[in-house]
Amino acid sequence: MIKGLGGFGDMAKMMKTAKEMQDKMAQMQEDLASVTVTGESGAGLVKATCTAKGELTALEIDPSIFVPSEKEVVEDLILAAIKDAQRAAEARMQSEMARMSEGLGLPPGMKLPF
């Protein structure tokens, strides 16, 4: 604590810690935008790639499934692959958040951002 400031020294330390956490959160958000995860369905016939923030960036479809009578199956496979990629993105983001909160000395399970 800084002498002569009473409890304000603790407040300054708290504000500094909050600023550091804010900076780390901003950096993590930026990093997550460049991390990609891939989800798939139909044993790999359809693959969806998205950032760890959940933004869909690519869709790969095996040409063998383009049979007009199977249109609904293809649509279901595409949707399933996208959802799988989004689940992977959410898991990656949660993992990164947990890693960051441990580094800040926050209690396990504390949700960020507040």
DSSP file (Angstrom, degrees, kcal/mol; ACC not computed):
  #  RESIDUE AA STRUCTURE BP1 BP2  ACC     N-H-->O    O-->H-N    N-H-->O    O-->H-N    TCO  KAPPA ALPHA  PHI   PSI    X-CA   Y-CA   Z-CA
    1    1 A M              0   0    0      0, 0.0     2,-0.4     0, 0.0     6,-0.1   0.000 360.0 360.0 360.0 143.1    0.0    0.0    0.0
    2    2 A I    >   -     0   0    0      4,-0.1     3,-1.4     1,-0.1     7,-0.3  -0.657 360.0-113.9 -80.9 130.1    1.2    3.5   -0.8
    3    3 A K  T 3  S+     0   0    0     -2,-0.4    -1,-0.1     1,-0.2     0, 0.0  -0.328  96.1  21.0 -65.2 143.5    1.8    5.6    2.4
    4    4 A G  T 3  S+     0   0    0      1,-0.1    -1,-0.2    -2,-0.0    -2,-0.0   0.366 105.1  83.9  84.1  -5.2   -0.5    8.6    2.9
    5    5 A L  S X  S-     0   0    0     -3,-1.4     3,-2.2     1,-0.3    -2,-0.1   0.438  72.9-159.4-108.3  -0.9   -3.2    7.3    0.6
    6    6 A G  T >  S-     0   0    0      1,-0.3     3,-0.9    -4,-0.3     4,-0.3  -0.384  73.8  -8.2  60.8-129.7   -5.0    5.0    3.0
    7    7 A G  T 3> S+     0   0    0      1,-0.2     4,-1.5     2,-0.2     3,-0.3   0.528 118.5  86.1 -77.1  -6.9   -7.1    2.4    1.1
    8    8 A F  H <> S+     0   0    0     -3,-2.2     4,-2.5     1,-0.2    -1,-0.2   0.785  79.3  63.1 -68.5 -25.5   -6.4    4.1   -2.2
    9    9 A G  H <> S+     0   0    0     -3,-0.9     4,-1.9    -7,-0.3    -1,-0.2   0.912 104.9  46.6 -62.1 -42.3   -3.1    2.2   -2.6
   10   10 A D  H  > S+     0   0    0     -3,-0.3     4,-2.5    -4,-0.3    -1,-0.2   0.882 110.7  53.4 -65.1 -37.8   -5.1   -1.0   -2.7
   11   11 A M  H  X S+     0   0    0     -4,-1.5     4,-2.6     2,-0.2    -2,-0.2   0.901 107.5  50.7 -64.4 -40.9   -7.6    0.5   -5.1
   12   12 A A  H  X S+     0   0    0     -4,-2.5     4,-2.2     2,-0.2    -1,-0.2   0.905 110.9  48.8 -63.8 -40.5   -4.7    1.5   -7.4
   13   13 A K  H  X S+     0   0    0     -4,-1.9     4,-2.4     2,-0.2    -2,-0.2   0.912 111.7  49.5 -64.4 -41.9   -3.4   -2.1   -7.3
   14   14 A M  H  X S+     0   0    0     -4,-2.5     4,-2.5     1,-0.2    -2,-0.2   0.900 110.7  49.6 -63.3 -41.8   -6.9   -3.4   -8.1
   15   15 A M  H  X S+     0   0    0     -4,-2.6     4,-2.3     2,-0.2    -1,-0.2   0.885 110.3  50.7 -65.8 -38.6   -7.3   -1.0  -11.0
   16   16 A K  H  X S+     0   0    0     -4,-2.2     4,-2.4     2,-0.2    -2,-0.2   0.924 111.3  48.0 -64.5 -43.9   -3.9   -2.0  -12.4
   17   17 A T  H  X S+     0   0    0     -4,-2.4     4,-2.4     1,-0.2    -2,-0.2   0.905 111.2  50.9 -62.7 -41.7   -4.9   -5.7  -12.1
   18   18 A A  H  X S+     0   0    0     -4,-2.5     4,-2.4     2,-0.2    -1,-0.2   0.896 110.2  49.5 -63.1 -40.4   -8.2   -5.0  -13.8
   19   19 A K  H  X S+     0   0    0     -4,-2.3     4,-2.5     2,-0.2    -2,-0.2   0.908 110.4  50.2 -65.4 -42.2   -6.4   -3.2  -16.7
   20   20 A E  H  X S+     0   0    0     -4,-2.4     4,-2.4     2,-0.2    -2,-0.2   0.909 111.5  48.7 -61.7 -41.8   -4.0   -6.1  -17.1
   21   21 A M  H  X S+     0   0    0     -4,-2.4     4,-2.5     2,-0.2    -2,-0.2   0.907 110.4  51.0 -64.8 -41.4   -6.9   -8.5  -17.2
   22   22 A Q  H  X S+     0   0    0     -4,-2.4     4,-2.3     2,-0.2    -2,-0.2   0.916 110.9  48.6 -61.8 -43.5   -8.7   -6.3  -19.8
   23   23 A D  H  X S+     0   0    0     -4,-2.5     4,-2.2     1,-0.2    -2,-0.2   0.907 111.8  49.0 -62.7 -42.5   -5.6   -6.2  -22.0
   24   24 A K  H  X S+     0   0    0     -4,-2.4     4,-2.5     2,-0.2    -2,-0.2   0.882 110.3  51.6 -65.6 -38.2   -5.2  -10.0  -21.7
   25   25 A M  H  X S+     0   0    0     -4,-2.5     4,-2.5     2,-0.2    -2,-0.2   0.919 109.9  49.2 -63.3 -43.6   -8.9  -10.5  -22.7
   26   26 A A  H  X S+     0   0    0     -4,-2.3     4,-2.0     1,-0.2    -2,-0.2   0.912 112.5  47.6 -62.9 -42.6   -8.4   -8.3  -25.7
   27   27 A Q  H  X S+     0   0    0     -4,-2.2     4,-2.6     2,-0.2    -1,-0.2   0.904 111.3  50.9 -65.0 -41.2   -5.3  -10.2  -26.8
   28   28 A M  H  X S+     0   0    0     -4,-2.5     4,-2.8     2,-0.2    -2,-0.2   0.913 108.8  51.4 -63.9 -41.8   -7.1  -13.5  -26.3
   29   29 A Q  H  X S+     0   0    0     -4,-2.5     4,-1.1     1,-0.2    -1,-0.2   0.908 111.8  47.7 -60.5 -41.5  -10.1  -12.4  -28.4
   30   30 A E  H  X S+     0   0    0     -4,-2.0     4,-0.6     1,-0.2     3,-0.3   0.914 112.7  48.8 -64.9 -43.0   -7.7  -11.4  -31.1
   31   31 A D  H >X S+     0   0    0     -4,-2.6     3,-1.3     1,-0.2     4,-0.8   0.896 106.7  55.8 -63.8 -40.9   -5.9  -14.7  -30.9
   32   32 A L  H 3< S+     0   0    0     -4,-2.8    20,-1.3     1,-0.3    21,-0.6   0.784  98.2  63.2 -65.0 -26.5   -9.1  -16.7  -31.0
   33   33 A A  H 3< S+     0   0    0     -4,-1.1    -1,-0.3    -3,-0.3    -2,-0.2   0.750 107.3  43.5 -68.8 -22.1  -10.0  -15.0  -34.3
   34   34 A S  H << S+     0   0    0     -3,-1.3     2,-0.4    -4,-0.6    -1,-0.2   0.550  94.2  91.3-100.7  -8.4   -6.9  -16.6  -35.9
   35   35 A V     <  -     0   0    0     -4,-0.8    17,-2.0    -3,-0.3     2,-0.4  -0.729  62.5-160.1 -85.8 131.9   -7.4  -20.1  -34.4
   36   36 A T  E     -A   51   0A   0     -2,-0.4     2,-0.3    15,-0.2    15,-0.2  -0.882  10.6-172.0-115.6 148.9   -9.4  -22.4  -36.5
   37   37 A V  E     -A   50   0A   0     13,-2.8    13,-2.5    -2,-0.4     2,-0.4  -0.939  13.3-142.1-130.4 154.6  -11.2  -25.6  -35.7
   38   38 A T  E     -A   49   0A   0     -2,-0.3     2,-0.3    11,-0.2    11,-0.2  -0.966  11.1-169.9-124.2 135.2  -12.9  -28.1  -38.0
   39   39 A G  E     -A   48   0A   0      9,-3.2     9,-2.9    -2,-0.4     2,-0.3  -0.862  11.7-170.6-114.8 155.2  -16.1  -30.1  -37.5
   40   40 A E  E     -A   47   0A   0     -2,-0.3     2,-0.3     7,-0.2     7,-0.2  -0.950  11.8-172.5-143.4 163.4  -17.3  -32.9  -39.7
   41   41 A S  E  >> +A   46   0A   0      5,-2.2     5,-1.9    -2,-0.3     4,-0.6  -0.950  65.4  41.4-147.3 167.2  -20.2  -35.1  -40.4
   42   42 A G  T >45S-     0   0    0     -2,-0.3     3,-1.1     1,-0.2    -1,-0.1   0.891 130.5 -59.8  60.5  40.8  -21.0  -38.2  -42.5
   43   43 A A  T 345S-     0   0    0      1,-0.3    -1,-0.2    -3,-0.1    -3,-0.0   0.862 110.8 -41.4  54.8  38.8  -17.6  -39.8  -41.6
   44   44 A G  T 345S+     0   0    0     -3,-0.4    -1,-0.3     2,-0.3    -2,-0.2   0.479 107.2 121.1  92.2   3.1  -15.8  -36.8  -43.1
   45   45 A L  T <<5S+     0   0    0     -3,-1.1    17,-3.0    -4,-0.6     2,-0.4   0.836  82.4  33.3 -67.4 -30.8  -18.0  -36.3  -46.2
   46   46 A V  E   <S-AB  41  61A   0     -5,-1.9    -5,-2.2    15,-0.2     2,-0.4  -0.994  73.1-177.0-127.6 129.2  -18.7  -32.8  -45.1
   47   47 A K  E     -AB  40  60A   0     13,-2.9    13,-3.3    -2,-0.4     2,-0.4  -0.988   5.8-167.0-127.7 134.8  -16.3  -30.6  -43.2
   48   48 A A  E     -AB  39  59A   0     -9,-2.9    -9,-3.2    -2,-0.4     2,-0.4  -0.974   4.8-162.1-120.6 134.9  -16.8  -27.1  -41.8
   49   49 A T  E     +AB  38  58A   0      9,-2.7     8,-3.2    -2,-0.4     9,-1.9  -0.947  16.6 163.8-117.2 136.1  -14.0  -24.9  -40.5
   50   50 A C  E     -AB  37  56A   0    -13,-2.5   -13,-2.8    -2,-0.4     6,-0.2  -0.954  39.1 -97.3-143.6 164.7  -14.6  -21.9  -38.3
   51   51 A T  E >   -A   36   0A   0      4,-2.3     3,-2.3    -2,-0.3   -15,-0.2  -0.335  43.7-104.4 -73.8 165.4  -12.6  -19.6  -36.1
   52   52 A A  T 3  S+     0   0    0    -17,-2.0    41,-0.3   -20,-1.3   -19,-0.2   0.624 124.0  63.6 -66.9 -10.6  -12.5  -20.3  -32.3
   53   53 A K  T 3  S-     0   0    0    -21,-0.6    -1,-0.3   -18,-0.3   -20,-0.1   0.487 123.7-105.8 -87.9  -4.5  -14.9  -17.4  -32.1
   54   54 A G  S <  S+     0   0    0     -3,-2.3     2,-0.6     1,-0.3    -2,-0.1   0.511  70.1 144.8  97.5   5.9  -17.4  -19.4  -34.1
   55   55 A E        -     0   0    0      1,-0.1    -4,-2.3    34,-0.0    -1,-0.3  -0.693  50.9-126.4 -82.3 121.2  -17.2  -17.6  -37.5
   56   56 A L  E     +B   50   0A   0     -2,-0.6    -6,-0.3    -6,-0.2     3,-0.1  -0.495  37.6 166.1 -67.6 126.4  -17.6  -20.1  -40.4
   57   57 A T  E     +     0   0A   0     -8,-3.2     2,-0.3     1,-0.3    -7,-0.2   0.622  57.5  14.0-117.9 -21.5  -14.6  -19.7  -42.7
   58   58 A A  E     -B   49   0A   0     -9,-1.9    -9,-2.7     2,-0.0     2,-0.4  -0.997  48.9-163.2-156.5 152.3  -14.8  -22.8  -45.0
   59   59 A L  E     -B   48   0A   0     -2,-0.3     2,-0.5   -11,-0.2   -11,-0.2  -0.982  10.0-168.4-139.2 125.1  -17.0  -25.6  -46.0
   60   60 A E  E     -B   47   0A   0    -13,-3.3   -13,-2.9    -2,-0.4     2,-0.5  -0.966   4.7-174.4-119.5 125.6  -15.7  -28.7  -47.8
   61   61 A I  E     -B   46   0A   0     -2,-0.5   -15,-0.2   -15,-0.2   -16,-0.1  -0.977  26.1-126.6-124.9 125.7  -18.1  -31.2  -49.4
   62   62 A D    >   -     0   0    0    -17,-3.0     3,-1.8    -2,-0.5     4,-0.1  -0.526  20.8-135.0 -67.0 128.2  -17.0  -34.5  -50.9
   63   63 A P  G >  S+     0   0    0      0, 0.0     3,-1.7     0, 0.0    -1,-0.1   0.692  94.9  78.4 -61.8 -18.1  -18.4  -34.6  -54.5
   64   64 A S  G 3  S+     0   0    0      1,-0.3    -2,-0.0   -19,-0.1   -19,-0.0   0.688  86.4  59.9 -66.3 -15.8  -19.7  -38.2  -54.0
   65   65 A I  G <  S+     0   0    0     -3,-1.8     2,-1.9   -20,-0.1    -1,-0.3   0.442  73.1 105.0 -93.4   2.5  -22.7  -36.9  -52.1
   66   66 A F    <   +     0   0    0     -3,-1.7    -1,-0.1    -4,-0.1     5,-0.1  -0.523  39.7 137.8 -85.3  75.2  -24.1  -34.8  -54.9
   67   67 A V    >   -     0   0    0     -2,-1.9     3,-2.8     1,-0.1     7,-0.2  -0.987  54.4-136.5-117.5 120.9  -27.0  -37.0  -55.9
   68   68 A P  G >  S+     0   0    0      0, 0.0     3,-1.3     0, 0.0    -1,-0.1   0.815 104.2  55.3 -49.6 -36.7  -30.2  -35.0  -56.6
   69   69 A S  G 3  S+     0   0    0      1,-0.3     3,-0.3     2,-0.1     4,-0.1   0.662 104.6  55.6 -72.4 -13.2  -32.3  -37.6  -54.7
   70   70 A E  G <>  +     0   0    0     -3,-2.8     4,-2.4     1,-0.2    -1,-0.3   0.108  68.9 120.5-103.5  20.2  -30.1  -37.1  -51.6
   71   71 A K  H <> S+     0   0    0     -3,-1.3     4,-2.3     1,-0.2    -1,-0.2   0.885  75.5  47.9 -53.4 -46.7  -30.5  -33.3  -51.3
   72   72 A E  H  > S+     0   0    0     -3,-0.3     4,-2.3     1,-0.2    -1,-0.2   0.872 110.4  51.9 -66.1 -37.1  -32.0  -33.4  -47.8
   73   73 A V  H  > S+     0   0    0     -3,-0.2     4,-2.5     2,-0.2    -1,-0.2   0.927 109.8  49.5 -63.8 -44.5  -29.3  -35.8  -46.6
   74   74 A V  H  X S+     0   0    0     -4,-2.4     4,-2.5     2,-0.2    -2,-0.2   0.920 110.4  50.4 -61.1 -44.6  -26.6  -33.4  -47.9
   75   75 A E  H  X S+     0   0    0     -4,-2.3     4,-2.4     1,-0.2    -1,-0.2   0.910 111.1  48.8 -60.5 -42.5  -28.3  -30.4  -46.2
   76   76 A D  H  X S+     0   0    0     -4,-2.3     4,-2.5     1,-0.2    -1,-0.2   0.898 110.8  50.3 -64.2 -40.3  -28.5  -32.3  -42.9
   77   77 A L  H  X S+     0   0    0     -4,-2.5     4,-2.3     2,-0.2    -2,-0.2   0.895 110.5  49.8 -65.1 -39.9  -24.8  -33.3  -43.2
   78   78 A I  H  X S+     0   0    0     -4,-2.5     4,-2.3     2,-0.2    -2,-0.2   0.947 112.4  46.8 -63.3 -48.1  -23.8  -29.7  -43.9
   79   79 A L  H  X S+     0   0    0     -4,-2.4     4,-2.5     1,-0.2    -2,-0.2   0.908 112.2  50.6 -61.0 -42.5  -25.8  -28.4  -40.9
   80   80 A A  H  X S+     0   0    0     -4,-2.5     4,-2.3     1,-0.2    -1,-0.2   0.893 109.8  50.1 -63.7 -40.0  -24.3  -31.2  -38.7
   81   81 A A  H  X S+     0   0    0     -4,-2.3     4,-2.3     2,-0.2   -33,-0.3   0.906 110.9  49.2 -65.7 -41.1  -20.7  -30.3  -39.7
   82   82 A I  H  X S+     0   0    0     -4,-2.3     4,-2.4     2,-0.2    -2,-0.2   0.930 112.1  48.0 -63.8 -44.9  -21.3  -26.6  -39.0
   83   83 A K  H  X S+     0   0    0     -4,-2.5     4,-2.3     1,-0.2    -1,-0.2   0.887 110.4  52.3 -63.3 -38.1  -22.7  -27.4  -35.6
   84   84 A D  H  X S+     0   0    0     -4,-2.3     4,-2.1     2,-0.2    -1,-0.2   0.909 110.3  48.1 -63.7 -42.0  -19.8  -29.7  -34.8
   85   85 A A  H  X S+     0   0    0     -4,-2.3     4,-2.3     1,-0.2    -2,-0.2   0.895 110.9  51.0 -65.4 -39.9  -17.3  -26.9  -35.8
   86   86 A Q  H  X S+     0   0    0     -4,-2.4     4,-2.3     2,-0.2    -2,-0.2   0.883 109.1  50.7 -66.5 -37.4  -19.2  -24.4  -33.6
   87   87 A R  H  X S+     0   0    0     -4,-2.3     4,-2.4     2,-0.2    -1,-0.2   0.913 110.9  49.3 -64.1 -41.6  -19.1  -26.8  -30.6
   88   88 A A  H  X S+     0   0    0     -4,-2.1     4,-2.3     1,-0.2    -2,-0.2   0.888 110.3  51.3 -63.9 -38.3  -15.4  -27.3  -31.2
   89   89 A A  H  X S+     0   0    0     -4,-2.3     4,-2.5     2,-0.2    -2,-0.2   0.917 110.1  48.5 -64.6 -43.4  -15.0  -23.5  -31.3
   90   90 A E  H  X S+     0   0    0     -4,-2.3     4,-2.6     1,-0.2    -2,-0.2   0.911 111.3  50.2 -63.5 -42.8  -16.9  -23.0  -28.0
   91   91 A A  H  X S+     0   0    0     -4,-2.4     4,-2.2     2,-0.2    -1,-0.2   0.906 111.5  48.5 -63.0 -41.2  -14.8  -25.7  -26.3
   92   92 A R  H  X S+     0   0    0     -4,-2.3     4,-2.4     2,-0.2    -2,-0.2   0.911 111.7  49.4 -65.2 -42.1  -11.6  -24.1  -27.5
   93   93 A M  H  X S+     0   0    0     -4,-2.5     4,-2.4   -41,-0.3    -2,-0.2   0.919 111.5  48.7 -64.1 -43.0  -12.7  -20.7  -26.3
   94   94 A Q  H  X S+     0   0    0     -4,-2.6     4,-2.5     1,-0.2    -1,-0.2   0.889 110.4  52.0 -63.4 -39.0  -13.7  -22.0  -22.9
   95   95 A S  H  X S+     0   0    0     -4,-2.2     4,-2.3     2,-0.2    -2,-0.2   0.919 111.3  46.4 -62.9 -44.1  -10.3  -23.8  -22.7
   96   96 A E  H  X S+     0   0    0     -4,-2.4     4,-2.3     2,-0.2    -2,-0.2   0.887 111.9  51.3 -66.0 -39.4   -8.5  -20.5  -23.4
   97   97 A M  H  X S+     0   0    0     -4,-2.4     4,-2.7     2,-0.2    -2,-0.2   0.912 110.9  48.4 -63.9 -42.8  -10.6  -18.6  -21.0
   98   98 A A  H  X S+     0   0    0     -4,-2.5     4,-2.1     1,-0.2    -2,-0.2   0.912 111.3  50.2 -64.5 -42.1   -9.9  -21.1  -18.2
   99   99 A R  H  X S+     0   0    0     -4,-2.3     4,-1.6     1,-0.2    -1,-0.2   0.899 112.9  46.9 -62.5 -40.7   -6.2  -21.0  -19.0
  100  100 A M  H  X S+     0   0    0     -4,-2.3     4,-1.2     2,-0.2    -2,-0.2   0.907 110.3  51.1 -69.1 -41.7   -6.2  -17.2  -18.8
  101  101 A S  H  <>S+     0   0    0     -4,-2.7     5,-2.5     1,-0.2     4,-0.4   0.857 108.2  53.1 -66.7 -33.3   -8.2  -17.1  -15.6
  102  102 A E  H ><5S+     0   0    0     -4,-2.1     3,-1.2     1,-0.2    -1,-0.2   0.906 106.8  53.0 -63.9 -40.7   -5.8  -19.5  -13.9
  103  103 A G  H 3<5S+     0   0    0     -4,-1.6    -1,-0.2     1,-0.3    -2,-0.2   0.754 108.0  50.9 -65.9 -24.3   -2.9  -17.2  -15.0
  104  104 A L  T 3<5S-     0   0    0     -4,-1.2    -1,-0.3    -3,-0.1    -2,-0.2   0.484 115.7-114.6 -91.1  -3.6   -4.7  -14.3  -13.3
  105  105 A G  T < 5 +     0   0    0     -3,-1.2    -3,-0.2    -4,-0.4    -2,-0.1   0.720  62.7 152.8  78.2  20.9   -5.2  -16.2  -10.1
  106  106 A L      < -     0   0    0     -5,-2.5    -1,-0.2    -6,-0.2     3,-0.1  -0.518  53.7 -93.1 -81.3 152.9   -9.0  -16.2  -10.4
  107  107 A P    >   -     0   0    0      0, 0.0     3,-1.7     0, 0.0    -1,-0.1  -0.333  51.1 -92.3 -63.9 146.4  -10.9  -19.0   -8.7
  108  108 A P  T 3  S+     0   0    0      0, 0.0     3,-0.1     0, 0.0   -10,-0.0  -0.291 111.1  23.9 -57.5 139.8  -11.7  -22.1  -10.9
  109  109 A G  T 3  S+     0   0    0      1,-0.3     2,-0.3    -3,-0.1   -11,-0.0   0.374  81.5 143.6  85.9  -5.1  -15.0  -21.8  -12.7
  110  110 A M    <   -     0   0    0     -3,-1.7    -1,-0.3   -12,-0.1     2,-0.3  -0.554  50.3-126.7 -70.2 127.9  -15.2  -18.0  -12.6
  111  111 A K        -     0   0    0     -2,-0.3    -1,-0.1    -3,-0.1   -13,-0.0  -0.579  25.5-124.3 -82.4 135.2  -16.8  -16.8  -15.8
  112  112 A L  S    S+     0   0    0     -2,-0.3     2,-0.1     2,-0.1   -15,-0.1  -0.941  86.9  39.2-121.4 148.2  -15.1  -14.2  -17.9
  113  113 A P              0   0    0      0, 0.0    -1,-0.1     0, 0.0    -2,-0.0   0.715 360.0 360.0 -69.1 160.5  -15.9  -11.6  -19.0
  114  114 A F              0   0    0     -2,-0.1    -2,-0.1    -4,-0.0    -3,-0.1   0.480 360.0 360.0 -59.8 360.0  -17.7  -10.7  -15.8
